[in-house]
Amino acid sequence: MRRPHVLRSAALVALLTWAGAMHAAQPAVPYPNTEGFGIDFEKSEDWYQNCMRALRAAPPPSPTLGKLRCDATDLYYRKRDQESTSSAEWREVHDCAEATGDDAVLMMLYANGYGVARDLERAVYHACKLDSAKAEMEIRVGYLASPAAASDGQAFDLCDHITSGRMGGVCAAISQTRAERVRAARLDRFAAGLPPRARPAFTRLREAAAAFTRKSAGEVDMTGTGGAGFTFRHSGRRAEEFLDTLFRAAGGKLPAASPAQFAKLDRELNDAYQKVLALPSEQDTHPERIRGSTVKRADVRDAERAWLAYRDAWEPFLAAAGLPTDALTVKTLLTRQRIAQLKRL
């Protein structure tokens, strides 16, 4: 059975790349890496002194740097999310991180002792090379250099000490990718239990749900540095709604709906949709946008068309699968969900 593509937008790929290889300091970047600060600092500050002490942990240049193509960030979290990961698998992550200069992953490996001897000073060294906001650098380095890092027993993560919208977006992308792998595995197991006649319709339903999730992301206001993070969280909510609706429908746990209820909600949906499209722009240079946001009316139309295709893909699937829930009940729930989404706009 053909499996739908896991949601991964161009923005998500870019952020994951930034979280990994782009964290590596390039030759012209100073140590510690202060390029992302945007404010002054003093060399007497604790974080700076900790970074300078950690220079003694600096490894020699890796002979594999630039010679291996891999995504250390993605590989790290895949291994992190496994039920168990061998030392050999962690060494594979380490080799990938060294070859791509991924200081974020190297920091986590040495902080946690995954596949390498735990070395908090080496973790501080890699933390000091990351492109971070000043507050992130202070908190992250301060923690790794503190007794708590050696004794609290908690796994250390890149996203533990974020303060900036930019890193918020990076960490939301990482979180969404990890959650999507779990959702995909659950959907694959569900598909395997379906009668053969229902599997093609289920594949089409999954594809329609993923298409709506992608298009719906265009309805998120991208104003400010936190815009990317909002988009990933929005996409995660749409994907979770699909999963929740599917399993509740399969278990016969959705409240039954009447034709009159659906008709009323359908009218309410049309009204909400037209009201959104009628909202004026508050931007002289962007008359196509809604109010002061980055959302364009065309984005809303595209999302609505994708939602209609998603809604309509349920009926043939439900008929083929023989689930204890009728199409009208599901369409009523989906319509209620879509009204809530439009009202948030």
N, C-alpha and C positions, 0 to 999 in steps of 0.2 A: 504494500500500500504506500502510495506516495505521501510523504510527510510534509506538512506546510512549513515554510521557512519560519524560524524563530525571529521574532521582531528584533531588528537591529538597524536603527536608522543611521544615516550618515553622521548625524550629530553624535549619536551614541558611540559609533566607531571612533570618531575623532576624540571624544572625551576619554574613552578607554585607552587609546593610544597615548594621550597626554598623561594619564595616570601612571602609565608604565614607562615606555621608552623616553617620552618627552620630559619625564622627571629627571632624567640623567643630565648632569651638568656637562655642557659642552666646553671645549678647551678654553674659550674666551670668558667663561663665566667664573666669577671669583669664588673663592672658598672662604667663609661660608657663602652660600648663594643668597644674596640680598636683592636680586633684581626685581622680585615681586613685592618688595616692602612698600615703596612709595612714600615712606617717611624716614626720618633720620634715626640713627641708633648710635649708641656709645660702645666702644670696644671693651669697656669695663663691665658691661651687662653680663649676667650669669650665663645666658644661653651662648653668648659669643665666646666666653672663656671655656665653656664646656666643649664647644666646637673645636677650639684650638687645641685643647688637651686631647681630643679624639683624633687629631691628625697623626698621632703615633700609631694608630690602628689602621692607617691607610694602606691598602694592599698594593703590591706592584701592578703595573698595567697588565690587564688580562690579555694573553696572547690570542684569545678567541674573539676579542671585541670587534664587532662589525662583520664577523664571519658566519653568523648563524641567524637565520630568519625565523623568529618565533615571537609569540606574544606572552611575555612573562607574567603580566598582570592577570590575563585570562587563565593561564596555566596554573598560577598560584591559587586562585580562588576555586578552580575546579578540584585541585587536590585538597584544598582546605575543606571543601564541602563533602568530600567522600567520607564514607563511614570509617574507613581506615586508610592511611597512606604510608607506604613503606619508605624507609630511608633512601632507597634507590630512586623512588619517584620524587622525593624532595630534592635529591641531588640533580635530577633532571631540571627542576625548576631553577635551582641555583645556577646551573650551567647556562640556562637560557637567559637569566637575569644578568649574569656576567657578560655574556656575549652581546647583549643589547644595551648594556650600561643602565639597567633599570635599578636605580638607587632605592626607589620605593619598595620594591620586592626584596632587594637585598637587606634593607632595613628591617623588614618584617621577619625574614628568615633568621637573621642574627639575634633579633630581639626575642624570638620564640624558640630558637634552637631547633628549627626544622631542617633536618638534613645536614646541619653543621653544628659545631660546638656553640653553645649559647655565648654570645659576646656582646654585652650591652655597649661597650665602648665602640665597637665596630658598627653597631646599630646607630649610635649617635653620629658617627662619621657620615654614614649614608643619609641620615636625616638632615644633616647640615648642608648636603648637596641638593636638596629638593627645592624646587621653585615654589615658595610658600609665602603667604601673608606673614607679616612680622609676628602677629599674635600666635599664629599656628606654629611658627618656628620656636617661639619662646616656650609654649606649652608642651609641644612634642619633645623637644630636646630636654626641657626641664624634667619631664616625666622619665624619659629614658635614663637620665643621669641621676635619678633619685633612688633611694633605697626601696621605694614602693615597686619600682619596675622589677626588682630582683625577688620580691617576696609576695606580691599580691596574687600570684597564680593565675592571672587572667591573660588570655592570648592578646597580644598587642596587634593593633590594626592601623593601617594608614588613616582610616576615617575616624579614629577615636578623638582626634583633637582638631576638628575643622572649625574655622571661624569665618571663612570667606564664601561669598556666593559662588565663586569659580570652583572651589573645592567641593562645595555643596553639590554642584552639578556633576562633578566627577564621581563623587561617592554615591549619588543617586543612580548614576549609570551603572556602577558596579553592583549596587544592591538590586537594581532591576534585572540585570543579566543573571545574577545568581537565582533570583526568584523565578525568572522565566525558565531556567533549566528544570527547576522543581515542577513547575506547572506543565512543561512539555512532557516530563516523565509520567506525570499523573494522567495526562491526556492519552499518551501512548498506551498505558495500561488499560484505560477505559476502552480505547479503540480495539485492543486485542480481545476484549470480552464481548464485543458486539457480534451479532450474526453477520456472516459475509455480505449479505444483501444490503446491510446498513452502512458498511464501511466507506463506500464511495461518497455517500451523502454526508457522512460525518467529516470526511476530508474536506469537502466543499464548505461545510459549516465552519470548520476551523480556519480555513483560508478566508472566509468572509469575516469572521470575528477578528482575525489578525489585520485584515485590510481596514476595518472600521477603527481599530485601535490606532493604526498608523495615521489615518486621516483625522481622527479625533484630536490627535496631538496638535494639529494646526489651530485648534480652538483655544490654545493656552497662550496667554499674554507673555511674551518673551522679554518684556521690559525689565531692565536691571540684570545684575550678575547672577541672580538666583533663578532666572527664567529657565535655563536648561534643567535645573533640578526639579522645578515645577512640572516640566514636560514629562520627565521620566516617571515621576510619582503619579501623574495623571494617566499615563499609559499603563502603569502597573494596576491602577484601580480598574481601568476598563478590562484588562485581562483577568483580574480577579472576579469581576462581575460575571464574565462569561463562564468561568470555572464554577462559580457558586450556582449560577442558574442551571448549568448542565447537571450538576450532581443533585441538586434539589429536584429537577425535573425527572431525573433517572430514579430517584427514590420516592416519587409521588408526593413530595413535600411542599409543592407550590399551592397556594390557595386558589381554588377554582374561580374562574372569571366568567361573567355572562356577556352575551353580545352587546347588551346595553352599556355595561361598564367599559368594554373596549371602545365602543363608538364615542362615548363621552371623553375618554382619554385621548382618542385620536383627534377629536376636535380641539382639545386643549393643547395637544402637541402642535397642530397646525397654527394655532394662535400664538404659541410661544415662539415658534420658528419665524413667523412673519414679523413679530415684534423685534426679534434680534436683528433681522435683516433691515428693519426700518430705523434702527438706532443710528444717529448721525455720527459723523467723524468730528473729532475735536482737533484734528491736525490738518492745517491748511495744505501741507505738502503731501499728505496721504489721505485723500478723500475716500479711498476705497476701504480704509480701516474703520473699525467699530470704536467709537469714542476715542479714548486716549491710548488704546492698546495697540499691539502689533497684529491683532487678529483681523483678517480681511473677510469681507462678506463671501468671497469665493471660497475661503477656507471652510466656512460654515456650510455652504452648499455642497462642497465635496464631502464633508463629514456626513451630512444628511443623506446623500445618495449612498454612501458606503453603509450607513446604518440601515437603510431600507433593504439593501441587498443582504445584510447580515440577518435582519428580522425575517426576511422571506426564506432564507436558507434553513430555518428551523423546521418548517412544515414538512418538506420531503424527508428530512432526517427523522423526525418524530414518527412519521408514518412507516418508514422502513425499519426503524429500531423497535417499534412496538412498546415504547415506554408508557408508564401509567400516567401520562400527562398529555393533555390535548394542546394543539397548536394555539388555540385562542387564549388559553391561560398563559402560555409563554409570551405571546405577542403583547398581551396586556401588561405583563411585568416589564418587558423590554420598553414599551411605550412610556411607562411610568419612569423608568430609569432615564430615558432620553429627555423627557420633560425636565427632570431635575438638572441634567447637564446643561440644557439650553438656558434654564433660569439662572444658573451660575454665571453665564456669560453676561 
